[in-house]
Amino acid sequence: MGRTSEEYERLRRQSDLLEPITKSVLDRVGLSPGMSCLDLGCGSGEVMRLMAERVGQTGRVVGIDVDAKLGAGMLSVLKSKGYRQCSFIEGNVASLEKIETGNFDLVFARLLLLHLDDPVLALRKMYELVRPGGRIVLQDYYFPTVDSYPVLEALLEFKTVFFGVYEKEGRETRMGLKLPAFFIEAGIGSPDGTDVAGFLHSSVVGLRLISAVYRSVLPLALKHEITTQERSAWFFEEMQKAESANCFLLSPSLVSAWKQKPS
C-alpha cells in the first residue's frame, strides 16, 4: 500500500474508525493492568495506545513493524503522552524467532495476515509467544461486503481495481472469513470467540475512504494494466461529484477472533 505521507494519513483515519471495535475486543478478552502485550504490524501505534491504557505503567506493550520510520515516529508520540511502557522493534514475522517464547499475555495483529504469503505459519509463530493462560487476538477484513446504494459507477471501478490488484499480488480479500479455519490449521484450535463489525457511511465519509484506498493501490493497478491513467482520473472526478449524492456505502467487515492458551 506504499509508504507515502498520504498512506500514513489514511492509516491514521482507519485507526480512528476501527478504535471502538478494537477497544471492545480488548475488553472482552480481559486485558488488564500489569499484562504484557505484543502488537504485530503495529503501524501508527494506535492499538498500542489502547493496550497501554489498559495495562498501565506496570504492564508492557511491544510493537513490531517493518516500517522503521513510522515506528520511530509513533513511539516518540506515545512516550510524549506518558506511555513509557511502550517499545518498538523493527521487523516482520521472521523477527518473532528472536523473541522468547511464552512471553506475552496478549499477542495481537490487526489487518496483518491479509498481507502475508503464509498466514498460517505466522499464526503458529504468534501463538508460540503467548504464555499459558494468555490470548491471541486477530482482526482482519472481509472485503466483499463493500457496496453502496444507490449503486455508484465509480464504486464499480474501485472494485475492479482493488480486487484486481489483490488477485495479481496474491493477497487475500476474504481473510476475515477464513480466520477460524486458519486458527485450526495452525494448531491453535477453534476460536473461543468471534466478532463481526462494519460501518454504513454517508457518501461524504465513505467516498473519501474509498478514494484513499484507491490512490494507495493505483500504482500497482497501472503496473498490472488493470486500469489506465485516464480511467483513474475519471474515477476521482466522479467520486468528488458523488459526495453530494444521497447514498450510503457499506464498509468491509472487520472480523475478530481470539483464543486463550491452556494454562
Backbone torsions as a table, in degrees:
resi	resn	phi	psi	omega
1	MET	NA	-0.9	175.9
2	GLY	90.9	168.5	179.6
3	ARG	-130.4	44.5	179.3
4	THR	-90.3	165.9	177.0
5	SER	-62.5	-34.7	177.2
6	GLU	-64.3	-39.4	179.6
7	GLU	-69.4	-39.1	176.4
8	TYR	-61.2	-40.6	178.7
9	GLU	-66.0	-39.2	177.5
10	ARG	-61.6	-41.3	179.4
11	LEU	-63.9	-39.0	178.3
12	ARG	-65.3	-42.4	178.4
13	ARG	-64.8	-39.4	178.0
14	GLN	-62.9	-42.2	179.1
15	SER	-61.9	-41.7	177.6
16	ASP	-60.2	-41.2	-178.3
17	LEU	-66.4	-40.9	-175.1
18	LEU	-85.5	-8.1	-174.3
19	GLU	-55.1	-46.9	-179.5
20	PRO	-60.2	-35.9	180.0
21	ILE	-67.2	-46.7	-178.8
22	THR	-67.1	-39.5	175.3
23	LYS	-54.5	-47.1	-177.8
24	SER	-60.4	-43.4	-178.7
25	VAL	-68.4	-41.9	178.3
26	LEU	-60.7	-37.5	177.8
27	ASP	-71.6	-37.0	-179.7
28	ARG	-66.2	-32.1	179.4
29	VAL	-87.6	0.8	171.9
30	GLY	82.2	32.0	177.2
31	LEU	-65.6	127.7	-171.6
32	SER	-147.0	171.2	-175.4
33	PRO	-53.7	140.1	176.6
34	GLY	89.6	-7.4	-177.3
35	MET	-79.3	160.6	179.9
36	SER	-112.8	130.1	-173.3
37	CYS	-127.0	147.6	173.0
38	LEU	-124.4	125.3	177.5
39	ASP	-111.8	106.6	-176.6
40	LEU	-91.6	124.8	-172.2
41	GLY	77.1	48.2	-168.5
42	CYS	-70.6	-19.9	175.2
43	GLY	55.9	-123.6	-175.7
44	SER	-78.4	-1.3	174.3
45	GLY	81.7	10.2	-177.5
46	GLU	-67.6	-35.1	176.9
47	VAL	-72.4	-34.7	175.7
48	MET	-58.8	-39.3	177.2
49	ARG	-61.6	-44.3	178.8
50	LEU	-62.3	-39.1	177.7
51	MET	-65.4	-45.5	-178.1
52	ALA	-61.5	-37.3	178.1
53	GLU	-61.9	-30.5	-176.4
54	ARG	-90.6	-33.8	-177.8
55	VAL	-88.0	-18.0	178.0
56	GLY	70.4	-174.6	-177.2
57	GLN	-69.8	-19.1	177.8
58	THR	-84.9	-6.9	179.3
59	GLY	-95.4	-172.9	-179.0
60	ARG	-144.6	136.7	178.6
61	VAL	-130.8	119.6	179.5
62	VAL	-115.2	130.0	176.3
63	GLY	-111.6	142.3	176.1
64	ILE	-126.0	133.4	177.0
65	ASP	-156.9	151.5	179.8
66	VAL	-76.3	-17.3	-176.8
67	ASP	-92.6	94.7	-176.6
68	ALA	-64.1	-38.2	-179.6
69	LYS	-62.6	-47.8	178.7
70	LEU	-63.3	-42.3	-178.5
71	GLY	-63.1	-44.0	179.9
72	ALA	-63.9	-40.2	179.4
73	GLY	-65.7	-45.2	-177.7
74	MET	-69.1	-35.2	179.2
75	LEU	-65.4	-39.0	177.4
76	SER	-61.7	-41.5	179.1
77	VAL	-65.7	-45.3	-179.2
78	LEU	-59.7	-45.4	-177.8
79	LYS	-69.7	-31.4	177.5
80	SER	-67.4	-22.0	178.3
81	LYS	-94.4	6.0	175.3
82	GLY	98.1	2.0	-178.8
83	TYR	-89.9	71.3	-174.7
84	ARG	-81.3	-4.1	175.9
85	GLN	-82.2	2.9	-177.8
86	CYS	-96.9	145.1	174.2
87	SER	-143.1	165.4	-175.5
88	PHE	-134.1	140.7	175.4
89	ILE	-124.7	125.3	173.2
90	GLU	-76.6	125.5	-180.0
91	GLY	168.2	-175.8	179.3
92	ASN	-131.7	-161.9	-178.1
93	VAL	-58.9	-36.6	179.4
94	ALA	-61.5	-28.1	-179.5
95	SER	-67.4	-18.1	-179.1
96	LEU	-62.9	-24.5	-179.6
97	GLU	-66.7	-18.6	179.9
98	LYS	-86.5	-8.1	-177.5
99	ILE	-98.4	138.2	-179.3
100	GLU	-61.2	133.1	-179.0
101	THR	-68.8	155.9	177.7
102	GLY	61.9	37.1	-170.2
103	ASN	-108.4	-4.2	-173.2
104	PHE	-131.1	142.4	173.6
105	ASP	-75.8	-26.8	179.7
106	LEU	-141.4	126.3	170.7
107	VAL	-116.3	124.8	-167.9
108	PHE	-132.3	146.0	170.8
109	ALA	-149.5	131.7	177.1
110	ARG	-120.5	124.7	177.5
111	LEU	56.9	43.4	178.7
112	LEU	-109.4	-48.2	-171.7
113	LEU	-59.1	-33.2	-177.1
114	LEU	-65.9	-14.1	179.2
115	HIS	-96.7	-2.8	-171.5
116	LEU	-100.4	149.3	177.4
117	ASP	-71.9	-33.8	-177.5
118	ASP	-133.6	80.2	-177.3
119	PRO	-64.2	-30.4	179.9
120	VAL	-67.4	-42.6	176.4
121	LEU	-61.9	-41.1	178.4
122	ALA	-61.5	-43.9	177.3
123	LEU	-59.0	-42.9	-179.4
124	ARG	-61.9	-43.6	179.7
125	LYS	-67.2	-38.9	178.8
126	MET	-63.4	-42.1	-176.8
127	TYR	-66.0	-30.4	178.4
128	GLU	-63.1	-25.5	-178.3
129	LEU	-84.5	-9.1	179.6
130	VAL	-80.5	127.8	177.1
131	ARG	-76.9	156.2	178.0
132	PRO	-52.7	129.5	-176.6
133	GLY	91.1	-12.4	178.0
134	GLY	-83.6	-177.7	-174.5
135	ARG	-133.9	149.7	168.7
136	ILE	-108.5	135.0	-178.6
137	VAL	-131.8	127.7	178.5
138	LEU	-123.4	142.4	172.8
139	GLN	-132.2	128.7	178.2
140	ASP	-148.8	158.6	-175.8
141	TYR	-83.5	150.6	164.2
142	TYR	-115.7	100.6	-169.6
143	PHE	-74.3	-25.6	-176.1
144	PRO	-60.4	-11.9	179.3
145	THR	-75.6	-10.4	-179.9
146	VAL	-59.2	124.1	-176.5
147	ASP	-163.1	170.8	176.2
148	SER	-147.2	157.3	170.2
149	TYR	-145.8	128.0	-6.7
150	PRO	-59.2	156.2	-179.1
151	VAL	-67.6	131.6	179.2
152	LEU	-102.1	132.3	179.2
153	GLU	-61.3	-35.5	179.7
154	ALA	-65.1	-31.0	177.9
155	LEU	-68.2	-31.3	176.0
156	LEU	-64.7	-38.1	174.7
157	GLU	-63.2	-42.6	178.2
158	PHE	-58.5	-47.3	-178.9
159	LYS	-62.4	-41.5	178.4
160	THR	-58.8	-45.9	-178.0
161	VAL	-70.5	-50.7	-174.9
162	PHE	-63.1	-53.5	-177.9
163	PHE	-68.4	-31.3	177.1
164	GLY	-65.1	-44.4	178.4
165	VAL	-63.7	-45.4	-178.9
166	TYR	-63.0	-37.1	177.8
167	GLU	-66.6	-46.0	-179.2
168	LYS	-63.8	-35.3	-178.3
169	GLU	-88.0	0.8	178.2
170	GLY	69.0	33.8	-178.9
171	ARG	-106.5	155.1	-171.5
172	GLU	-93.4	127.0	177.3
173	THR	-99.3	-3.2	-177.7
174	ARG	-120.6	26.5	-173.3
175	MET	-57.3	-43.0	-179.1
176	GLY	-53.8	-45.1	179.6
177	LEU	-63.4	-31.6	-174.9
178	LYS	-86.6	-7.9	-175.4
179	LEU	-53.2	-50.8	-179.1
180	PRO	-58.0	-42.2	179.6
181	ALA	-65.5	-37.6	178.9
182	PHE	-69.2	-34.0	174.0
183	PHE	-57.5	-47.2	-178.1
184	ILE	-65.2	-45.5	-179.0
185	GLU	-62.4	-31.0	-180.0
186	ALA	-80.3	-4.5	179.7
187	GLY	87.4	10.0	-179.8
188	ILE	-82.1	-34.6	-176.7
189	GLY	101.6	171.0	179.4
190	SER	-60.4	141.6	179.2
191	PRO	-58.8	147.1	173.4
192	ASP	-72.3	-27.7	-179.3
193	GLY	-158.2	156.2	176.8
194	THR	-140.3	161.7	178.4
195	ASP	-149.8	143.8	176.8
196	VAL	-128.6	127.0	-177.9
197	ALA	-141.1	156.6	178.6
198	GLY	-162.4	-174.2	-176.6
199	PHE	-137.6	145.4	171.3
200	LEU	-111.2	101.6	-172.5
201	HIS	-90.8	150.7	167.4
202	SER	-67.6	163.7	-175.2
203	SER	-59.0	-40.2	-177.3
204	VAL	-62.0	-51.0	-178.0
205	VAL	-67.5	-50.6	-175.1
206	GLY	-63.1	-42.7	-177.7
207	LEU	-68.5	-33.9	177.6
208	ARG	-68.1	-38.1	176.7
209	LEU	-65.0	-44.1	179.4
210	ILE	-62.7	-42.5	179.9
211	SER	-62.3	-38.2	-179.3
212	ALA	-65.8	-40.6	178.1
213	VAL	-67.2	-42.9	178.8
214	TYR	-58.0	-43.3	-178.9
215	ARG	-63.9	-35.5	-179.2
216	SER	-68.6	-38.0	-176.6
217	VAL	-93.6	-5.7	-175.6
218	LEU	-57.6	-43.4	179.1
219	PRO	-55.7	-39.7	178.3
220	LEU	-72.6	-34.1	178.1
221	ALA	-64.0	-39.4	177.5
222	LEU	-69.4	-39.8	178.9
223	LYS	-60.2	-42.9	-178.5
224	HIS	-87.1	3.1	178.8
225	GLU	59.1	37.9	177.1
226	ILE	-81.4	-29.8	175.9
227	THR	-144.0	-175.9	-179.1
228	THR	-128.1	166.6	176.4
229	GLN	-60.7	-40.0	-179.6
230	GLU	-64.9	-43.4	-179.7
231	ARG	-66.0	-39.8	-179.8
232	SER	-68.2	-37.2	176.2
233	ALA	-62.3	-42.0	175.9
234	TRP	-60.4	-41.7	-179.2
235	PHE	-57.8	-51.2	-177.7
236	PHE	-64.1	-35.7	176.7
237	GLU	-64.8	-44.3	-179.7
238	GLU	-66.2	-36.9	179.7
239	MET	-65.9	-38.1	177.1
240	GLN	-64.7	-42.9	178.8
241	LYS	-63.4	-38.5	-174.2
242	ALA	-72.5	-13.6	-179.5
243	GLU	-61.3	-25.2	178.7
244	SER	-91.2	0.3	-178.7
245	ALA	-76.5	152.8	178.7
246	ASN	-89.9	74.2	-179.6
247	CYS	-140.4	165.5	179.0
248	PHE	-130.2	146.6	-178.8
249	LEU	-116.1	133.9	176.5
250	LEU	-91.7	129.2	-176.5
251	SER	-80.9	169.3	168.7
252	PRO	-60.0	149.9	176.1
253	SER	-81.7	133.8	174.7
254	LEU	-97.6	115.6	-178.7
255	VAL	-101.0	130.4	176.3
256	SER	-113.1	142.3	175.9
257	ALA	-143.2	141.1	-178.1
258	TRP	-144.0	157.7	-176.8
259	LYS	-150.1	132.9	174.8
260	GLN	-90.5	135.3	178.2
261	LYS	-80.0	132.1	-179.1
262	PRO	-55.7	142.0	179.7
263	SER	-74.2	NA	NA
